[in-house]
Amino acid sequence: MSDAALAADRALIASRHGRQVEIPTPIRGEYELALSSTGVIAISDYRPPGASWFVKPDGNALEAGPAHSAQPYSVAVDGNLAAWGYADGTVVVLDTATGTVWPLRGQSGAVSAIVIDAANARVVTSGPRDLRVWELKQPAGVLIKAMPCSISHVQPSPDNRYVALDCKDGRVRVWTRDTTSVAFVHAHAGSAFGVQWVKGRICSGGIFDGHVVCSNPDGTDLRTLDSGTSRITWLTASPDHDFLVFADGDGRVWRYDDRLQELYRHSSVYRLAISPDGQLLGSCAFDGTLTVYDLAKHQLIAHLHDHAGPTSNIAWVDGELWTFGSNDGAVKRWVVRGGSVSLRHTIDVGGTMLIVRAMRTRWAANAGDSVLVIGGSDDSPMLHLDLGRGIDALDVSPDERYVAAGVNGEIVVVDLQRNAIATMTVGSPRPRHLSFLNGATLAFSEVAALKTVEVDHLEYVTFQATTEL
């Protein structure tokens, strides 16, 4: 037998299976509470702007439900499932045991009532003019390994047999792709940030110890490169994976193959990019400057002002050096020829760019908060898709067919060949990282898990492209 209620002081008093708990809550206005036979408690806090809360079956703490921007309108529970209905016609279902979230969209008007059939994985919702039945399909992602930390980067080996992972616990790991084995490789003092494959070895950067550490995938032949500072800001491998370039917190840019060599200094350097032929290096910085260095001739070609505000990324696209402004929303195309650098063209994407991914002829970025912008190396119009929620992660497939974006509770995949879009729910409110391992396999990290999904197996619907803001 279970029961629950809010006391006069707004503390949640719950009696579940003979055990009583008292949980403080921030609820001070109108609310609605639901309790399941398993002991799950779900609450809709109706005081504007509204909030959702829940308590797990064996929990003794109030936890925030999945974030949603609209005003809550209803709440229900059954088994381990909790659901909140919203004024914009959205229903958000949470499996309180696994953390899986299902955003259900399409109800006409505010969701006034919800009935959950947990045994049959079904939800019934009603609005002002319609009644809907929803089947809760499990997310398409495949769990590779539960992780004890949050992953920052996922980097496949050139032969695609292994995947290197950096973690906020400072430990670098390797996943052997034909198994679910994830093994420890080497560690940093503090968080590891950035992994690359060089001559069959895994090299990683330390965000607090200032070291680049390289080793074989089994952890042998360990080599530590000390930059003399406390922070490695970025590292990248050459196209042939035969040498490494990295930048440190003092603005020094280094090259490492068989020996460590300082190349030049670029204050507040943020990202690095090596040309497809391995001859040229570009670096962008927080101060909006661009530096181009000739790796073959060992000389600086140019150091010039690039963007108003920070530059969020730099990449070689179809033989040109492209830079992406974080604050000014500009994409700049630079031609490097005959020992000089000249600006060819500037593109306005219409919003702040914080996340950018670029391939040989295709690039994708966020414009502002929720708009996904996809462009090419030619002068064709850009594609703009408003995903409705902030973009937290982004990647482009190696064959440039798919673009994947991580938003709150979902991964959105765009098939550029068919002008089609698919969505899949994830078991964490926000996917932390997305990385294509090949043309169709997308790896993504959640709070404590590494997963993959075959994006060509998702269900797509076609859309009408919008090429102007």
LOTIPA-39234 format. One line per field, with one value per residue (C-alpha): residue number from 1; residue in one letter; z, y, x. Coordinates in pm, whole numbers, plus 50000, padded with zeros to 5 digits. Each point is the difference from the previous one (the first is absolute). Layout:
REM LOTIPA-39234
num	c(NUM_...) .
residuo	c(A_...) .
w	c(Z_...) .
v	c(Y_...) .
u	c(X_...) .
//
This chain:
REM LOTIPA-39234
num	c(1_2_3_4_5_6_7_8_9_10_11_12_13_14_15_16_17_18_19_20_21_22_23_24_25_26_27_28_29_30_31_32_33_34_35_36_37_38_39_40_41_42_43_44_45_46_47_48_49_50_51_52_53_54_55_56_57_58_59_60_61_62_63_64_65_66_67_68_69_70_71_72_73_74_75_76_77_78_79_80_81_82_83_84_85_86_87_88_89_90_91_92_93_94_95_96_97_98_99_100_101_102_103_104_105_106_107_108_109_110_111_112_113_114_115_116_117_118_119_120_121_122_123_124_125_126_127_128_129_130_131_132_133_134_135_136_137_138_139_140_141_142_143_144_145_146_147_148_149_150_151_152_153_154_155_156_157_158_159_160_161_162_163_164_165_166_167_168_169_170_171_172_173_174_175_176_177_178_179_180_181_182_183_184_185_186_187_188_189_190_191_192_193_194_195_196_197_198_199_200_201_202_203_204_205_206_207_208_209_210_211_212_213_214_215_216_217_218_219_220_221_222_223_224_225_226_227_228_229_230_231_232_233_234_235_236_237_238_239_240_241_242_243_244_245_246_247_248_249_250_251_252_253_254_255_256_257_258_259_260_261_262_263_264_265_266_267_268_269_270_271_272_273_274_275_276_277_278_279_280_281_282_283_284_285_286_287_288_289_290_291_292_293_294_295_296_297_298_299_300_301_302_303_304_305_306_307_308_309_310_311_312_313_314_315_316_317_318_319_320_321_322_323_324_325_326_327_328_329_330_331_332_333_334_335_336_337_338_339_340_341_342_343_344_345_346_347_348_349_350_351_352_353_354_355_356_357_358_359_360_361_362_363_364_365_366_367_368_369_370_371_372_373_374_375_376_377_378_379_380_381_382_383_384_385_386_387_388_389_390_391_392_393_394_395_396_397_398_399_400_401_402_403_404_405_406_407_408_409_410_411_412_413_414_415_416_417_418_419_420_421_422_423_424_425_426_427_428_429_430_431_432_433_434_435_436_437_438_439_440_441_442_443_444_445_446_447_448_449_450_451_452_453_454_455_456_457_458_459_460_461_462_463_464_465_466_467_468_469) .
residuo	c(M_S_D_A_A_L_A_A_D_R_A_L_I_A_S_R_H_G_R_Q_V_E_I_P_T_P_I_R_G_E_Y_E_L_A_L_S_S_T_G_V_I_A_I_S_D_Y_R_P_P_G_A_S_W_F_V_K_P_D_G_N_A_L_E_A_G_P_A_H_S_A_Q_P_Y_S_V_A_V_D_G_N_L_A_A_W_G_Y_A_D_G_T_V_V_V_L_D_T_A_T_G_T_V_W_P_L_R_G_Q_S_G_A_V_S_A_I_V_I_D_A_A_N_A_R_V_V_T_S_G_P_R_D_L_R_V_W_E_L_K_Q_P_A_G_V_L_I_K_A_M_P_C_S_I_S_H_V_Q_P_S_P_D_N_R_Y_V_A_L_D_C_K_D_G_R_V_R_V_W_T_R_D_T_T_S_V_A_F_V_H_A_H_A_G_S_A_F_G_V_Q_W_V_K_G_R_I_C_S_G_G_I_F_D_G_H_V_V_C_S_N_P_D_G_T_D_L_R_T_L_D_S_G_T_S_R_I_T_W_L_T_A_S_P_D_H_D_F_L_V_F_A_D_G_D_G_R_V_W_R_Y_D_D_R_L_Q_E_L_Y_R_H_S_S_V_Y_R_L_A_I_S_P_D_G_Q_L_L_G_S_C_A_F_D_G_T_L_T_V_Y_D_L_A_K_H_Q_L_I_A_H_L_H_D_H_A_G_P_T_S_N_I_A_W_V_D_G_E_L_W_T_F_G_S_N_D_G_A_V_K_R_W_V_V_R_G_G_S_V_S_L_R_H_T_I_D_V_G_G_T_M_L_I_V_R_A_M_R_T_R_W_A_A_N_A_G_D_S_V_L_V_I_G_G_S_D_D_S_P_M_L_H_L_D_L_G_R_G_I_D_A_L_D_V_S_P_D_E_R_Y_V_A_A_G_V_N_G_E_I_V_V_V_D_L_Q_R_N_A_I_A_T_M_T_V_G_S_P_R_P_R_H_L_S_F_L_N_G_A_T_L_A_F_S_E_V_A_A_L_K_T_V_E_V_D_H_L_E_Y_V_T_F_Q_A_T_T_E_L) .
w	c(50000_49902_50048_49967_50062_50053_50357_50103_49979_49645_50105_49813_50246_49841_50145_49771_50096_50371_49972_50049_49862_50024_49706_49984_49676_49835_49916_50121_49774_49827_49928_49908_50135_49869_50169_49851_50168_49972_50198_49719_50082_49727_50054_49767_50152_49835_50141_49688_49819_50131_50073_50015_50292_50089_50266_49903_50144_50268_50004_50283_49796_49763_49647_49709_49716_49632_49902_49779_49927_49999_50303_50158_49987_50132_50153_50032_50114_49965_50092_49951_49736_50066_49746_49989_49757_49883_49865_49658_49938_50099_50235_50156_50137_50228_50104_50352_50022_49680_49930_49652_49879_49734_49874_49834_49778_49797_50247_49898_50273_50367_50132_50260_50097_49982_50062_50008_49929_50110_49952_49629_49952_49895_50085_49932_49992_49942_49896_49915_49670_49980_50178_49921_50074_50001_49984_50197_49783_50157_49869_49696_50166_50096_50334_49951_50354_50319_50079_50338_49860_49735_49658_49820_49666_49801_49748_49772_49889_49629_49943_50199_50223_50316_50150_50243_50277_50230_50334_50266_50256_49818_49870_49628_49883_49680_49870_49785_49748_49929_50373_50283_50167_50123_50155_50186_49798_50195_50231_50071_50326_49956_49698_49669_49708_49639_49850_49668_49825_49893_49851_50159_50342_50207_50097_50240_50155_50365_50074_50343_49998_49674_49869_49674_50069_49722_50028_49816_50028_50272_50202_49927_49871_50200_49912_50178_49829_50239_49842_50300_50067_50189_49706_49656_49805_49686_49802_49650_49788_49642_49727_49976_50381_49986_50224_50267_50044_50329_50176_50365_50239_49934_49630_49879_49711_49991_49756_50113_49787_50129_50187_50149_49811_50074_49677_50091_50254_49959_50303_50131_49724_50004_49702_49744_49649_49770_49623_49814_49856_50345_49886_50166_50352_50101_50353_50127_50334_50261_49900_49645_49831_49739_49951_49705_50017_49726_50150_49701_49995_50380_49970_50101_49704_50162_50328_49949_50151_49912_50197_50236_50317_50046_49709_50080_49739_49706_49721_49652_49769_49633_50009_50174_50363_50162_50333_50204_50227_50333_50062_49655_49832_49703_49798_49823_49707_49967_49702_50085_49693_49915_50358_50055_50152_49850_50091_49725_50146_50321_50080_50263_50167_50201_50355_50250_49917_50293_49851_49651_49809_49655_49749_49652_49828_50267_50332_50271_50290_50243_49923_50323_50234_49813_49625_49818_49702_49732_49715_49728_49840_49695_49991_50036_50265_50356_50158_50322_50232_50326_50239_50267_50275_50066_49809_50236_49769_49626_49740_49623_49860_49808_49673_50075_49958_50360_50256_50360_50270_50370_50171_50329_50015_49634_49718_49670_49680_49662_49682_49746_49711_50044_50176_50288_50377_50282_50378_50275_50374_50226_50357_50122_49974_49795_49795_50095_49677_49649_49764_49675_49994_49632_49751_50202_50356_50245_50344_50276_50366_50279_50364_50076_49680_49653_49736_49623_49749_49631_49858_49673_50206_50139_49870_49784_49876_49714_50054_49792_50017_50114_49861_50130_50354) .
v	c(50000_50343_50356_50345_50363_50343_50125_50358_50087_49851_49703_49681_49732_49655_49659_49718_49634_50077_50253_50369_50280_50378_50192_50382_50152_50346_49987_50310_50026_49783_49644_49651_49675_49642_49678_49652_49661_49959_50320_50244_50352_50263_50363_50281_50338_50241_50322_50185_49921_49651_49700_49621_49790_49632_49758_49655_49688_49955_50361_50249_50314_50221_50005_50235_49844_50036_50365_50147_50367_50002_50030_49661_49906_49642_49709_49621_49693_49623_49748_50170_50240_50364_50239_50374_50172_50356_50294_49976_49647_49816_49702_49905_49645_49892_49652_50080_49673_50032_50373_49949_50300_50002_50344_49948_50287_50066_50023_50275_50263_49955_49644_49988_49630_49711_49628_49776_49626_49909_49625_50052_50299_50221_50351_50149_50380_50237_50362_50240_49831_49660_49681_49833_49665_49991_49690_50041_49852_49945_50234_49869_50044_49698_50014_49930_50057_50170_50262_50136_50350_50249_49954_50313_49855_49677_49941_49691_49857_50034_49631_50036_49702_50208_50314_50222_50178_50283_50043_50263_49763_50045_49644_49926_49679_49797_49810_49694_50028_49630_49955_50205_50013_50346_49996_50254_50143_50284_50288_50371_50193_50160_49975_49857_50216_49904_49669_49927_49702_50045_49714_49744_50163_50187_50356_50206_50345_50098_50295_50058_49829_50156_49662_49818_49626_49743_49621_49685_49898_49751_50276_49892_50224_50293_50343_50327_50335_50295_50330_50200_50128_49869_49961_49839_50191_49782_49729_49863_49733_50037_49848_49700_49973_50020_50306_50199_50374_50147_50335_50087_50256_50246_50019_49785_49762_49679_49717_49648_49703_49850_50317_50300_50329_50344_50151_50346_50197_50101_50162_49832_49736_49792_49761_49861_49858_49831_50017_49676_49977_50048_50308_50287_50066_50248_50112_50217_50173_50145_50350_49950_49967_49751_49863_49793_49809_49813_49663_49905_50322_50055_50360_50222_50109_50234_50124_50216_50117_49759_50041_50245_49795_49641_49760_49676_49772_49973_49740_49930_49973_49916_50138_50325_50096_50077_50175_50026_50296_49931_50345_50162_49704_50020_49723_50118_49823_50058_49913_49903_50020_50103_50076_50240_49984_50188_50015_49857_50026_50062_49824_50121_49706_50225_49899_49920_49684_49799_49648_49940_49685_50010_49733_50015_50176_50027_50182_50030_50239_50139_50350_50157_49737_49759_50052_49738_50149_49772_50135_49883_50111_50136_50306_49805_50131_49884_49775_50130_49769_50131_49703_50183_49935_50090_49799_49840_49769_49970_49787_49932_49648_49931_49958_50330_49847_50034_50280_49907_50251_49934_50195_49960_49639_49917_49952_50153_49856_50174_49793_50253_49756_49964_50329_49795_50017_49744_50028_49754_50035_49956_49879_50322_50348_50123_49787_50117_49916_49872_49842_49807_49692_49938_50102_49859_49917_50286_49976_50217_50043_50053_50082_49657_49795_49956_49904_49965_50018_49906_50318_49831_49783_50296_50099_50314_50248_50240_50375_50314_50171_50361_50179_50352_50130) .
u	c(50000_50134_49884_50153_49905_50151_49989_49924_50369_50003_50213_49911_49886_49999_49920_50107_49987_50017_50283_49937_50217_49980_50149_50031_49865_50019_49628_49818_49696_49744_50115_49880_50143_49983_50116_50045_49974_50376_50056_50084_49885_49957_49908_49899_50083_49756_50141_50135_50221_49922_50220_49990_50128_50019_50118_50130_49831_50265_50116_50004_50080_49803_50144_49927_49807_50100_50022_49728_49938_49617_49770_49913_49634_49964_50192_49963_50197_49981_50266_50336_49865_49916_49848_49936_49764_50061_49803_50170_49865_50319_50013_50333_50027_50285_50103_50117_50195_50208_49988_49852_49799_49726_49888_49658_49890_49687_49712_49761_50003_50086_50028_49724_50017_50249_49955_50310_49991_50352_49951_49932_50232_49709_49881_49657_49964_49710_49974_49717_49919_50171_50099_50333_50163_50381_50222_50322_50270_50338_50272_50187_50337_50209_50183_50370_50117_49889_50263_50112_50048_49889_50167_50123_50118_49960_50279_50004_50335_50093_49917_49673_50087_50028_49849_50190_49803_50106_49827_49954_50150_50335_50012_50026_49835_49976_49700_50071_49718_49937_49933_49855_50341_50102_50348_50213_50291_50166_49905_50040_50002_49659_49770_50117_49888_50068_50117_50172_50160_50363_50207_49767_50027_49742_50098_49794_50007_49977_49777_50161_50342_50130_50117_49950_50019_50049_49998_49911_49633_50098_50170_50359_50280_49869_50140_49915_50057_50020_49897_50119_49647_49700_49763_49982_49734_49977_50178_49956_50167_50120_49778_50234_50022_50380_50048_49816_49947_49879_49961_50055_49860_50284_49912_50287_49935_50205_50070_50081_50107_50323_50095_49824_50038_49851_49863_49867_49799_49637_49841_49680_50005_49681_49994_50248_49958_50255_49948_49914_50353_50157_50192_49814_49870_49733_49914_49716_49970_49765_50115_49868_50340_50118_50351_50122_50329_50191_50095_50216_50206_49986_49885_49713_49787_49749_49857_49692_49673_49722_49675_49835_50015_50115_50046_49819_50159_50237_50005_50128_49698_50057_50356_49909_50052_49664_49951_49679_49930_49838_49849_49980_49824_50235_50163_50314_50166_50374_50220_50358_50219_50358_50093_49708_49651_49705_49631_49781_49651_49802_49671_49755_49820_49769_50095_50270_50197_50136_50005_50141_50092_50160_50098_50157_49709_49729_49963_49737_49956_49748_49870_49888_49861_49776_50053_50207_50184_50149_50212_50236_50323_49819_49776_49674_49754_50039_49740_49840_49804_49855_50012_49803_50254_50362_50261_50253_50198_50057_50178_50012_50044_50326_49809_49821_49655_49880_50010_49920_49905_49949_49722_49818_49875_50061_50246_49885_50150_49971_50041_50127_49971_49623_49913_49863_50019_49981_49995_50082_49958_50300_50021_50155_49852_50296_50243_50349_50180_49927_50254_49951_50222_49920_49733_49710_50119_49961_50159_49859_50075_49753_50062_50144_49984_50146_49742_49968_49717_49981_49850_49896_49761_49805_49658_50026_49743_50069_50001_49987_50337_50013_50303_49937_49968) .
//
